[in-house]
Amino acid sequence: HDHEQVEAEDFIPNLSSKTLSERPRIWIRAFSLWWQSPWFGIGLGQYNINVQNEFGWVTNVHNVYLNILTECGILVFIPFCILLGRFVYKMRSNDKIMPVLISILVISFFENLFDKSFPWILMCSWIVATGIEETP
């Protein structure tokens, strides 16, 4: 087996990346698609299909929250935000989880970490948020 040499540069984001420079355009397109079907969204996975011809490559929204809004609509986005807020509120006193959670929440504004497993993330978020016991 040939193994490629791993360099430090392999872990540094490519700031000249096409998706990085195109994100404002990608986000504007996501909002315009959402506006076409604000209540129910355009459907899971439909953003990629809708923008493939426009951008010349398959891309995701690069924003978890905007992705949920665009593909699932406001009827899923609001409960998702409520569940997420409830989870963050319940975890607020956990010094081990909060830094990681805050990092994931912030990164999610700029990258869609869960692009290929979005339905699982929604389900897991719901399970975790509703399964947290009240602390005295």
Helices and strands as residue ranges (DSSP letters): G 8-11, H 18-36, H 46-55, H 64-72, H 74-91, H 98-107, G 115-117, H 118-131
